[in-house]
């Protein structure tokens, strides 16, 4: 009888350890909301917060409403980070009874106090005054400036000057946000959108699709 009880206890411990090991590998749908303190002290959604699983490249970014949702494993450590806010870590419990876990993360601002720096193009006001009064603006330079600031020249520069790094990053970031919003579903098609057709016809009438002449 003692051997039977001992065998049952050992079997129970082994099964319990096996169950705990399986729970650690369980897939969890981790969803929630990222908020911060608003002007009046009320919770305000915090968009574009980076949410990643520590030590991996898996994660997502909160949308414009602060909402996020992605797949994780029980026991993973999730890192919430955003520029200007303190980084927070959250461990997904490995003792969940269901495969879904919701969480609301509150982010607090991280203030950086930098010393004041004053950059002057001249050593003193006297040097600036001397150089400023010595400037000779001829009629040729004034005419060239007026030519460069003409409306048709500025309008042409809008389409010929390439975007800088900030604009490129902003466009790419918006593209990624759209992919996250419509993840797992079909994106809406504008072929049946009357507003999109009106915008296309107006752009065609304005000649936006014509090839710009280069000088």
Biotite code that builds the C-alpha atoms (Angstrom):
import biotite.structure as struc

atoms = struc.array([
    struc.Atom([0.000, 0.000, 0.000], chain_id="A", res_id=1, res_name="UNK", atom_name="CA", element="C"),
    struc.Atom([2.890, 2.363, 0.817], chain_id="A", res_id=2, res_name="UNK", atom_name="CA", element="C"),
    struc.Atom([4.485, 1.710, -2.568], chain_id="A", res_id=3, res_name="UNK", atom_name="CA", element="C"),
    struc.Atom([1.238, 2.527, -4.365], chain_id="A", res_id=4, res_name="UNK", atom_name="CA", element="C"),
    struc.Atom([0.852, 5.828, -2.493], chain_id="A", res_id=5, res_name="UNK", atom_name="CA", element="C"),
    struc.Atom([4.485, 6.707, -3.192], chain_id="A", res_id=6, res_name="UNK", atom_name="CA", element="C"),
    struc.Atom([4.013, 5.930, -6.886], chain_id="A", res_id=7, res_name="UNK", atom_name="CA", element="C"),
    struc.Atom([0.880, 8.106, -7.068], chain_id="A", res_id=8, res_name="UNK", atom_name="CA", element="C"),
    struc.Atom([2.659, 11.045, -5.389], chain_id="A", res_id=9, res_name="UNK", atom_name="CA", element="C"),
    struc.Atom([5.640, 10.800, -7.767], chain_id="A", res_id=10, res_name="UNK", atom_name="CA", element="C"),
    struc.Atom([3.301, 10.584, -10.769], chain_id="A", res_id=11, res_name="UNK", atom_name="CA", element="C"),
    struc.Atom([1.346, 13.630, -9.583], chain_id="A", res_id=12, res_name="UNK", atom_name="CA", element="C"),
    struc.Atom([4.546, 15.691, -9.160], chain_id="A", res_id=13, res_name="UNK", atom_name="CA", element="C"),
    struc.Atom([5.749, 14.674, -12.632], chain_id="A", res_id=14, res_name="UNK", atom_name="CA", element="C"),
    struc.Atom([2.424, 15.556, -14.259], chain_id="A", res_id=15, res_name="UNK", atom_name="CA", element="C"),
    struc.Atom([2.315, 18.884, -12.422], chain_id="A", res_id=16, res_name="UNK", atom_name="CA", element="C"),
    struc.Atom([5.814, 19.793, -13.610], chain_id="A", res_id=17, res_name="UNK", atom_name="CA", element="C"),
    struc.Atom([4.911, 18.777, -17.158], chain_id="A", res_id=18, res_name="UNK", atom_name="CA", element="C"),
    struc.Atom([1.775, 20.932, -17.051], chain_id="A", res_id=19, res_name="UNK", atom_name="CA", element="C"),
    struc.Atom([3.776, 23.945, -15.833], chain_id="A", res_id=20, res_name="UNK", atom_name="CA", element="C"),
    struc.Atom([6.290, 23.440, -18.642], chain_id="A", res_id=21, res_name="UNK", atom_name="CA", element="C"),
    struc.Atom([3.484, 23.353, -21.199], chain_id="A", res_id=22, res_name="UNK", atom_name="CA", element="C"),
    struc.Atom([1.894, 26.483, -19.721], chain_id="A", res_id=23, res_name="UNK", atom_name="CA", element="C"),
    struc.Atom([5.106, 28.430, -20.289], chain_id="A", res_id=24, res_name="UNK", atom_name="CA", element="C"),
    struc.Atom([4.876, 27.712, -24.005], chain_id="A", res_id=25, res_name="UNK", atom_name="CA", element="C"),
    struc.Atom([1.210, 28.654, -24.283], chain_id="A", res_id=26, res_name="UNK", atom_name="CA", element="C"),
    struc.Atom([0.379, 31.296, -26.885], chain_id="A", res_id=27, res_name="UNK", atom_name="CA", element="C"),
    struc.Atom([-1.375, 34.341, -25.424], chain_id="A", res_id=28, res_name="UNK", atom_name="CA", element="C"),
    struc.Atom([-3.224, 37.119, -27.266], chain_id="A", res_id=29, res_name="UNK", atom_name="CA", element="C"),
    struc.Atom([-1.843, 40.137, -25.394], chain_id="A", res_id=30, res_name="UNK", atom_name="CA", element="C"),
    struc.Atom([-4.023, 43.231, -25.897], chain_id="A", res_id=31, res_name="UNK", atom_name="CA", element="C"),
    struc.Atom([-4.506, 46.480, -24.087], chain_id="A", res_id=32, res_name="UNK", atom_name="CA", element="C"),
    struc.Atom([-4.309, 50.243, -23.978], chain_id="A", res_id=33, res_name="UNK", atom_name="CA", element="C"),
    struc.Atom([-1.407, 52.634, -23.411], chain_id="A", res_id=34, res_name="UNK", atom_name="CA", element="C"),
    struc.Atom([-2.381, 55.858, -21.638], chain_id="A", res_id=35, res_name="UNK", atom_name="CA", element="C"),
    struc.Atom([-0.754, 58.806, -19.942], chain_id="A", res_id=36, res_name="UNK", atom_name="CA", element="C"),
    struc.Atom([-1.902, 61.671, -17.747], chain_id="A", res_id=37, res_name="UNK", atom_name="CA", element="C"),
    struc.Atom([-3.757, 64.356, -19.667], chain_id="A", res_id=38, res_name="UNK", atom_name="CA", element="C"),
    struc.Atom([-3.766, 68.119, -19.041], chain_id="A", res_id=39, res_name="UNK", atom_name="CA", element="C"),
    struc.Atom([-6.565, 67.800, -16.488], chain_id="A", res_id=40, res_name="UNK", atom_name="CA", element="C"),
    struc.Atom([-5.288, 64.601, -14.909], chain_id="A", res_id=41, res_name="UNK", atom_name="CA", element="C"),
    struc.Atom([-7.550, 62.288, -16.909], chain_id="A", res_id=42, res_name="UNK", atom_name="CA", element="C"),
    struc.Atom([-6.176, 59.195, -18.734], chain_id="A", res_id=43, res_name="UNK", atom_name="CA", element="C"),
    struc.Atom([-5.281, 60.085, -22.321], chain_id="A", res_id=44, res_name="UNK", atom_name="CA", element="C"),
    struc.Atom([-4.392, 57.516, -25.029], chain_id="A", res_id=45, res_name="UNK", atom_name="CA", element="C"),
    struc.Atom([-0.695, 57.520, -25.911], chain_id="A", res_id=46, res_name="UNK", atom_name="CA", element="C"),
    struc.Atom([-0.182, 56.617, -29.593], chain_id="A", res_id=47, res_name="UNK", atom_name="CA", element="C"),
    struc.Atom([2.953, 55.284, -31.296], chain_id="A", res_id=48, res_name="UNK", atom_name="CA", element="C"),
    struc.Atom([4.325, 53.575, -28.180], chain_id="A", res_id=49, res_name="UNK", atom_name="CA", element="C"),
    struc.Atom([6.788, 50.782, -28.925], chain_id="A", res_id=50, res_name="UNK", atom_name="CA", element="C"),
    struc.Atom([5.709, 47.478, -27.336], chain_id="A", res_id=51, res_name="UNK", atom_name="CA", element="C"),
    struc.Atom([8.243, 44.673, -27.717], chain_id="A", res_id=52, res_name="UNK", atom_name="CA", element="C"),
    struc.Atom([9.042, 41.336, -26.109], chain_id="A", res_id=53, res_name="UNK", atom_name="CA", element="C"),
    struc.Atom([12.329, 41.663, -24.262], chain_id="A", res_id=54, res_name="UNK", atom_name="CA", element="C"),
    struc.Atom([15.243, 39.932, -25.947], chain_id="A", res_id=55, res_name="UNK", atom_name="CA", element="C"),
    struc.Atom([13.411, 39.394, -29.256], chain_id="A", res_id=56, res_name="UNK", atom_name="CA", element="C"),
    struc.Atom([12.402, 41.337, -32.344], chain_id="A", res_id=57, res_name="UNK", atom_name="CA", element="C"),
    struc.Atom([8.687, 40.598, -31.848], chain_id="A", res_id=58, res_name="UNK", atom_name="CA", element="C"),
    struc.Atom([6.261, 43.330, -30.877], chain_id="A", res_id=59, res_name="UNK", atom_name="CA", element="C"),
    struc.Atom([4.039, 46.086, -32.198], chain_id="A", res_id=60, res_name="UNK", atom_name="CA", element="C"),
    struc.Atom([3.233, 49.807, -31.899], chain_id="A", res_id=61, res_name="UNK", atom_name="CA", element="C"),
    struc.Atom([0.132, 51.313, -30.306], chain_id="A", res_id=62, res_name="UNK", atom_name="CA", element="C"),
    struc.Atom([-2.225, 52.996, -32.765], chain_id="A", res_id=63, res_name="UNK", atom_name="CA", element="C"),
    struc.Atom([-3.584, 56.560, -32.631], chain_id="A", res_id=64, res_name="UNK", atom_name="CA", element="C"),
    struc.Atom([-6.009, 55.490, -29.891], chain_id="A", res_id=65, res_name="UNK", atom_name="CA", element="C"),
    struc.Atom([-3.294, 53.848, -27.776], chain_id="A", res_id=66, res_name="UNK", atom_name="CA", element="C"),
    struc.Atom([-4.609, 50.337, -28.530], chain_id="A", res_id=67, res_name="UNK", atom_name="CA", element="C"),
    struc.Atom([-2.298, 47.382, -29.197], chain_id="A", res_id=68, res_name="UNK", atom_name="CA", element="C"),
    struc.Atom([-2.696, 43.640, -29.727], chain_id="A", res_id=69, res_name="UNK", atom_name="CA", element="C"),
    struc.Atom([-0.174, 40.946, -30.640], chain_id="A", res_id=70, res_name="UNK", atom_name="CA", element="C"),
    struc.Atom([0.718, 37.330, -29.912], chain_id="A", res_id=71, res_name="UNK", atom_name="CA", element="C"),
    struc.Atom([3.076, 36.486, -27.035], chain_id="A", res_id=72, res_name="UNK", atom_name="CA", element="C"),
    struc.Atom([3.974, 33.556, -24.812], chain_id="A", res_id=73, res_name="UNK", atom_name="CA", element="C"),
    struc.Atom([3.076, 33.064, -21.173], chain_id="A", res_id=74, res_name="UNK", atom_name="CA", element="C"),
    struc.Atom([5.931, 34.349, -19.025], chain_id="A", res_id=75, res_name="UNK", atom_name="CA", element="C"),
    struc.Atom([7.283, 36.792, -21.635], chain_id="A", res_id=76, res_name="UNK", atom_name="CA", element="C"),
    struc.Atom([8.558, 40.188, -20.481], chain_id="A", res_id=77, res_name="UNK", atom_name="CA", element="C"),
    struc.Atom([6.967, 43.011, -22.485], chain_id="A", res_id=78, res_name="UNK", atom_name="CA", element="C"),
    struc.Atom([8.789, 46.360, -22.706], chain_id="A", res_id=79, res_name="UNK", atom_name="CA", element="C"),
    struc.Atom([6.824, 49.595, -23.202], chain_id="A", res_id=80, res_name="UNK", atom_name="CA", element="C"),
    struc.Atom([8.984, 52.479, -24.452], chain_id="A", res_id=81, res_name="UNK", atom_name="CA", element="C"),
    struc.Atom([8.487, 55.874, -26.044], chain_id="A", res_id=82, res_name="UNK", atom_name="CA", element="C"),
    struc.Atom([10.681, 58.950, -26.395], chain_id="A", res_id=83, res_name="UNK", atom_name="CA", element="C"),
    struc.Atom([10.022, 61.342, -23.536], chain_id="A", res_id=84, res_name="UNK", atom_name="CA", element="C"),
    struc.Atom([8.504, 58.651, -21.292], chain_id="A", res_id=85, res_name="UNK", atom_name="CA", element="C"),
    struc.Atom([9.929, 56.192, -18.802], chain_id="A", res_id=86, res_name="UNK", atom_name="CA", element="C"),
    struc.Atom([10.416, 52.637, -20.028], chain_id="A", res_id=87, res_name="UNK", atom_name="CA", element="C"),
    struc.Atom([8.190, 50.077, -18.275], chain_id="A", res_id=88, res_name="UNK", atom_name="CA", element="C"),
    struc.Atom([8.419, 46.269, -18.219], chain_id="A", res_id=89, res_name="UNK", atom_name="CA", element="C"),
    struc.Atom([5.440, 43.942, -17.729], chain_id="A", res_id=90, res_name="UNK", atom_name="CA", element="C"),
    struc.Atom([5.620, 40.151, -17.285], chain_id="A", res_id=91, res_name="UNK", atom_name="CA", element="C"),
    struc.Atom([2.738, 38.135, -18.752], chain_id="A", res_id=92, res_name="UNK", atom_name="CA", element="C"),
    struc.Atom([1.629, 35.679, -16.039], chain_id="A", res_id=93, res_name="UNK", atom_name="CA", element="C"),
    struc.Atom([2.329, 32.007, -16.789], chain_id="A", res_id=94, res_name="UNK", atom_name="CA", element="C"),
    struc.Atom([-0.646, 30.874, -14.677], chain_id="A", res_id=95, res_name="UNK", atom_name="CA", element="C"),
    struc.Atom([-3.414, 32.148, -16.957], chain_id="A", res_id=96, res_name="UNK", atom_name="CA", element="C"),
    struc.Atom([-6.456, 29.926, -17.375], chain_id="A", res_id=97, res_name="UNK", atom_name="CA", element="C"),
    struc.Atom([-7.387, 31.410, -20.780], chain_id="A", res_id=98, res_name="UNK", atom_name="CA", element="C"),
    struc.Atom([-5.388, 32.302, -23.883], chain_id="A", res_id=99, res_name="UNK", atom_name="CA", element="C"),
    struc.Atom([-6.181, 36.056, -23.699], chain_id="A", res_id=100, res_name="UNK", atom_name="CA", element="C"),
    struc.Atom([-4.698, 38.718, -21.463], chain_id="A", res_id=101, res_name="UNK", atom_name="CA", element="C"),
    struc.Atom([-5.649, 42.414, -21.317], chain_id="A", res_id=102, res_name="UNK", atom_name="CA", element="C"),
    struc.Atom([-3.528, 45.153, -19.794], chain_id="A", res_id=103, res_name="UNK", atom_name="CA", element="C"),
    struc.Atom([-3.679, 48.934, -19.434], chain_id="A", res_id=104, res_name="UNK", atom_name="CA", element="C"),
    struc.Atom([-0.247, 50.499, -19.207], chain_id="A", res_id=105, res_name="UNK", atom_name="CA", element="C"),
    struc.Atom([0.189, 53.987, -17.731], chain_id="A", res_id=106, res_name="UNK", atom_name="CA", element="C"),
    struc.Atom([3.257, 55.846, -19.024], chain_id="A", res_id=107, res_name="UNK", atom_name="CA", element="C"),
    struc.Atom([4.828, 58.717, -17.090], chain_id="A", res_id=108, res_name="UNK", atom_name="CA", element="C"),
    struc.Atom([6.811, 61.506, -18.673], chain_id="A", res_id=109, res_name="UNK", atom_name="CA", element="C"),
    struc.Atom([10.563, 61.571, -18.252], chain_id="A", res_id=110, res_name="UNK", atom_name="CA", element="C"),
    struc.Atom([11.816, 65.151, -18.121], chain_id="A", res_id=111, res_name="UNK", atom_name="CA", element="C"),
    struc.Atom([15.345, 65.969, -19.221], chain_id="A", res_id=112, res_name="UNK", atom_name="CA", element="C"),
    struc.Atom([16.792, 69.280, -18.035], chain_id="A", res_id=113, res_name="UNK", atom_name="CA", element="C"),
    struc.Atom([19.579, 70.440, -20.320], chain_id="A", res_id=114, res_name="UNK", atom_name="CA", element="C"),
    struc.Atom([21.781, 73.463, -19.644], chain_id="A", res_id=115, res_name="UNK", atom_name="CA", element="C"),
    struc.Atom([21.080, 76.529, -21.742], chain_id="A", res_id=116, res_name="UNK", atom_name="CA", element="C"),
    struc.Atom([23.300, 76.955, -24.783], chain_id="A", res_id=117, res_name="UNK", atom_name="CA", element="C"),
    struc.Atom([23.452, 80.244, -26.709], chain_id="A", res_id=118, res_name="UNK", atom_name="CA", element="C"),
    struc.Atom([25.051, 80.080, -30.177], chain_id="A", res_id=119, res_name="UNK", atom_name="CA", element="C"),
    struc.Atom([26.030, 83.373, -31.775], chain_id="A", res_id=120, res_name="UNK", atom_name="CA", element="C"),
    struc.Atom([27.341, 83.735, -35.355], chain_id="A", res_id=121, res_name="UNK", atom_name="CA", element="C"),
    struc.Atom([29.445, 86.741, -34.319], chain_id="A", res_id=122, res_name="UNK", atom_name="CA", element="C"),
    struc.Atom([31.695, 87.220, -31.294], chain_id="A", res_id=123, res_name="UNK", atom_name="CA", element="C"),
    struc.Atom([29.750, 90.288, -30.133], chain_id="A", res_id=124, res_name="UNK", atom_name="CA", element="C"),
    struc.Atom([26.958, 92.691, -31.063], chain_id="A", res_id=125, res_name="UNK", atom_name="CA", element="C"),
    struc.Atom([29.524, 95.212, -32.278], chain_id="A", res_id=126, res_name="UNK", atom_name="CA", element="C"),
    struc.Atom([30.919, 92.716, -34.811], chain_id="A", res_id=127, res_name="UNK", atom_name="CA", element="C"),
    struc.Atom([27.404, 91.952, -36.037], chain_id="A", res_id=128, res_name="UNK", atom_name="CA", element="C"),
    struc.Atom([26.570, 95.635, -36.415], chain_id="A", res_id=129, res_name="UNK", atom_name="CA", element="C"),
    struc.Atom([29.757, 96.286, -38.347], chain_id="A", res_id=130, res_name="UNK", atom_name="CA", element="C"),
    struc.Atom([29.228, 93.357, -40.760], chain_id="A", res_id=131, res_name="UNK", atom_name="CA", element="C"),
    struc.Atom([25.533, 94.148, -41.188], chain_id="A", res_id=132, res_name="UNK", atom_name="CA", element="C"),
    struc.Atom([26.170, 97.781, -42.163], chain_id="A", res_id=133, res_name="UNK", atom_name="CA", element="C"),
    struc.Atom([28.907, 96.669, -44.550], chain_id="A", res_id=134, res_name="UNK", atom_name="CA", element="C"),
    struc.Atom([26.567, 94.477, -46.592], chain_id="A", res_id=135, res_name="UNK", atom_name="CA", element="C"),
    struc.Atom([26.213, 95.712, -50.159], chain_id="A", res_id=136, res_name="UNK", atom_name="CA", element="C"),
    struc.Atom([23.026, 94.427, -51.765], chain_id="A", res_id=137, res_name="UNK", atom_name="CA", element="C"),
    struc.Atom([23.213, 95.281, -55.443], chain_id="A", res_id=138, res_name="UNK", atom_name="CA", element="C"),
    struc.Atom([20.277, 95.442, -57.833], chain_id="A", res_id=139, res_name="UNK", atom_name="CA", element="C"),
    struc.Atom([21.525, 92.246, -59.499], chain_id="A", res_id=140, res_name="UNK", atom_name="CA", element="C"),
    struc.Atom([21.342, 90.282, -56.222], chain_id="A", res_id=141, res_name="UNK", atom_name="CA", element="C"),
    struc.Atom([17.896, 91.710, -55.437], chain_id="A", res_id=142, res_name="UNK", atom_name="CA", element="C"),
    struc.Atom([16.611, 90.733, -58.893], chain_id="A", res_id=143, res_name="UNK", atom_name="CA", element="C"),
    struc.Atom([18.034, 87.240, -58.463], chain_id="A", res_id=144, res_name="UNK", atom_name="CA", element="C"),
    struc.Atom([16.307, 86.895, -55.104], chain_id="A", res_id=145, res_name="UNK", atom_name="CA", element="C"),
    struc.Atom([12.975, 88.010, -56.566], chain_id="A", res_id=146, res_name="UNK", atom_name="CA", element="C"),
    struc.Atom([13.387, 85.487, -59.376], chain_id="A", res_id=147, res_name="UNK", atom_name="CA", element="C"),
    struc.Atom([14.072, 82.631, -56.957], chain_id="A", res_id=148, res_name="UNK", atom_name="CA", element="C"),
    struc.Atom([11.024, 83.558, -54.866], chain_id="A", res_id=149, res_name="UNK", atom_name="CA", element="C"),
    struc.Atom([8.623, 83.743, -57.803], chain_id="A", res_id=150, res_name="UNK", atom_name="CA", element="C"),
    struc.Atom([5.411, 81.748, -57.404], chain_id="A", res_id=151, res_name="UNK", atom_name="CA", element="C"),
    struc.Atom([6.039, 79.520, -60.435], chain_id="A", res_id=152, res_name="UNK", atom_name="CA", element="C"),
    struc.Atom([9.576, 78.706, -59.270], chain_id="A", res_id=153, res_name="UNK", atom_name="CA", element="C"),
    struc.Atom([8.427, 77.798, -55.765], chain_id="A", res_id=154, res_name="UNK", atom_name="CA", element="C"),
    struc.Atom([5.603, 75.683, -57.187], chain_id="A", res_id=155, res_name="UNK", atom_name="CA", element="C"),
    struc.Atom([8.085, 73.765, -59.358], chain_id="A", res_id=156, res_name="UNK", atom_name="CA", element="C"),
    struc.Atom([10.445, 73.198, -56.432], chain_id="A", res_id=157, res_name="UNK", atom_name="CA", element="C"),
    struc.Atom([7.608, 71.455, -54.577], chain_id="A", res_id=158, res_name="UNK", atom_name="CA", element="C"),
    struc.Atom([7.769, 68.584, -57.086], chain_id="A", res_id=159, res_name="UNK", atom_name="CA", element="C"),
    struc.Atom([11.512, 68.514, -57.837], chain_id="A", res_id=160, res_name="UNK", atom_name="CA", element="C"),
    struc.Atom([13.177, 68.763, -54.410], chain_id="A", res_id=161, res_name="UNK", atom_name="CA", element="C"),
    struc.Atom([13.389, 65.300, -52.793], chain_id="A", res_id=162, res_name="UNK", atom_name="CA", element="C"),
    struc.Atom([12.008, 64.762, -49.308], chain_id="A", res_id=163, res_name="UNK", atom_name="CA", element="C"),
    struc.Atom([14.373, 64.895, -46.348], chain_id="A", res_id=164, res_name="UNK", atom_name="CA", element="C"),
    struc.Atom([14.931, 62.243, -43.693], chain_id="A", res_id=165, res_name="UNK", atom_name="CA", element="C"),
    struc.Atom([12.162, 63.487, -41.421], chain_id="A", res_id=166, res_name="UNK", atom_name="CA", element="C"),
    struc.Atom([9.522, 63.417, -44.166], chain_id="A", res_id=167, res_name="UNK", atom_name="CA", element="C"),
    struc.Atom([10.649, 59.975, -45.329], chain_id="A", res_id=168, res_name="UNK", atom_name="CA", element="C"),
    struc.Atom([10.458, 58.623, -41.785], chain_id="A", res_id=169, res_name="UNK", atom_name="CA", element="C"),
    struc.Atom([7.001, 60.124, -41.293], chain_id="A", res_id=170, res_name="UNK", atom_name="CA", element="C"),
    struc.Atom([5.648, 58.595, -44.518], chain_id="A", res_id=171, res_name="UNK", atom_name="CA", element="C"),
    struc.Atom([7.140, 55.182, -43.731], chain_id="A", res_id=172, res_name="UNK", atom_name="CA", element="C"),
    struc.Atom([5.802, 55.326, -40.192], chain_id="A", res_id=173, res_name="UNK", atom_name="CA", element="C"),
    struc.Atom([2.283, 56.126, -41.443], chain_id="A", res_id=174, res_name="UNK", atom_name="CA", element="C"),
    struc.Atom([2.555, 53.211, -43.874], chain_id="A", res_id=175, res_name="UNK", atom_name="CA", element="C"),
    struc.Atom([3.474, 50.832, -41.052], chain_id="A", res_id=176, res_name="UNK", atom_name="CA", element="C"),
    struc.Atom([0.600, 52.135, -38.943], chain_id="A", res_id=177, res_name="UNK", atom_name="CA", element="C"),
    struc.Atom([-1.858, 51.383, -41.750], chain_id="A", res_id=178, res_name="UNK", atom_name="CA", element="C"),
    struc.Atom([-0.466, 47.851, -42.025], chain_id="A", res_id=179, res_name="UNK", atom_name="CA", element="C"),
    struc.Atom([-0.895, 47.326, -38.278], chain_id="A", res_id=180, res_name="UNK", atom_name="CA", element="C"),
    struc.Atom([-4.462, 48.658, -38.324], chain_id="A", res_id=181, res_name="UNK", atom_name="CA", element="C"),
    struc.Atom([-5.553, 46.332, -41.146], chain_id="A", res_id=182, res_name="UNK", atom_name="CA", element="C"),
    struc.Atom([-3.488, 43.327, -40.004], chain_id="A", res_id=183, res_name="UNK", atom_name="CA", element="C"),
    struc.Atom([-5.406, 40.089, -40.583], chain_id="A", res_id=184, res_name="UNK", atom_name="CA", element="C"),
    struc.Atom([-8.062, 41.677, -42.774], chain_id="A", res_id=185, res_name="UNK", atom_name="CA", element="C"),
    struc.Atom([-8.540, 43.130, -46.241], chain_id="A", res_id=186, res_name="UNK", atom_name="CA", element="C"),
    struc.Atom([-7.735, 46.797, -46.712], chain_id="A", res_id=187, res_name="UNK", atom_name="CA", element="C"),
    struc.Atom([-10.601, 48.964, -47.993], chain_id="A", res_id=188, res_name="UNK", atom_name="CA", element="C"),
    struc.Atom([-10.460, 49.503, -51.742], chain_id="A", res_id=189, res_name="UNK", atom_name="CA", element="C"),
    struc.Atom([-10.962, 53.053, -53.034], chain_id="A", res_id=190, res_name="UNK", atom_name="CA", element="C"),
    struc.Atom([-12.115, 51.873, -56.449], chain_id="A", res_id=191, res_name="UNK", atom_name="CA", element="C"),
    struc.Atom([-15.713, 52.124, -55.222], chain_id="A", res_id=192, res_name="UNK", atom_name="CA", element="C"),
    struc.Atom([-15.116, 55.315, -53.211], chain_id="A", res_id=193, res_name="UNK", atom_name="CA", element="C"),
    struc.Atom([-16.763, 58.325, -54.926], chain_id="A", res_id=194, res_name="UNK", atom_name="CA", element="C"),
    struc.Atom([-14.627, 60.775, -52.924], chain_id="A", res_id=195, res_name="UNK", atom_name="CA", element="C"),
    struc.Atom([-11.418, 59.111, -54.137], chain_id="A", res_id=196, res_name="UNK", atom_name="CA", element="C"),
    struc.Atom([-12.691, 59.289, -57.736], chain_id="A", res_id=197, res_name="UNK", atom_name="CA", element="C"),
    struc.Atom([-13.459, 63.004, -57.351], chain_id="A", res_id=198, res_name="UNK", atom_name="CA", element="C"),
    struc.Atom([-9.959, 63.662, -56.007], chain_id="A", res_id=199, res_name="UNK", atom_name="CA", element="C"),
    struc.Atom([-8.468, 61.746, -58.937], chain_id="A", res_id=200, res_name="UNK", atom_name="CA", element="C"),
    struc.Atom([-10.508, 63.690, -61.526], chain_id="A", res_id=201, res_name="UNK", atom_name="CA", element="C"),
    struc.Atom([-9.644, 67.051, -59.903], chain_id="A", res_id=202, res_name="UNK", atom_name="CA", element="C"),
    struc.Atom([-5.937, 66.160, -59.885], chain_id="A", res_id=203, res_name="UNK", atom_name="CA", element="C"),
    struc.Atom([-6.147, 65.107, -63.549], chain_id="A", res_id=204, res_name="UNK", atom_name="CA", element="C"),
    struc.Atom([-7.813, 68.393, -64.507], chain_id="A", res_id=205, res_name="UNK", atom_name="CA", element="C"),
    struc.Atom([-5.149, 70.381, -62.655], chain_id="A", res_id=206, res_name="UNK", atom_name="CA", element="C"),
    struc.Atom([-2.457, 68.532, -64.563], chain_id="A", res_id=207, res_name="UNK", atom_name="CA", element="C"),
    struc.Atom([-0.822, 66.958, -61.526], chain_id="A", res_id=208, res_name="UNK", atom_name="CA", element="C"),
    struc.Atom([0.074, 63.851, -63.552], chain_id="A", res_id=209, res_name="UNK", atom_name="CA", element="C"),
    struc.Atom([1.841, 65.764, -66.327], chain_id="A", res_id=210, res_name="UNK", atom_name="CA", element="C"),
    struc.Atom([5.575, 65.371, -66.528], chain_id="A", res_id=211, res_name="UNK", atom_name="CA", element="C"),
    struc.Atom([7.344, 68.464, -65.224], chain_id="A", res_id=212, res_name="UNK", atom_name="CA", element="C"),
    struc.Atom([9.737, 70.142, -67.611], chain_id="A", res_id=213, res_name="UNK", atom_name="CA", element="C"),
    struc.Atom([13.312, 70.362, -66.365], chain_id="A", res_id=214, res_name="UNK", atom_name="CA", element="C"),
    struc.Atom([15.455, 73.330, -67.189], chain_id="A", res_id=215, res_name="UNK", atom_name="CA", element="C"),
])
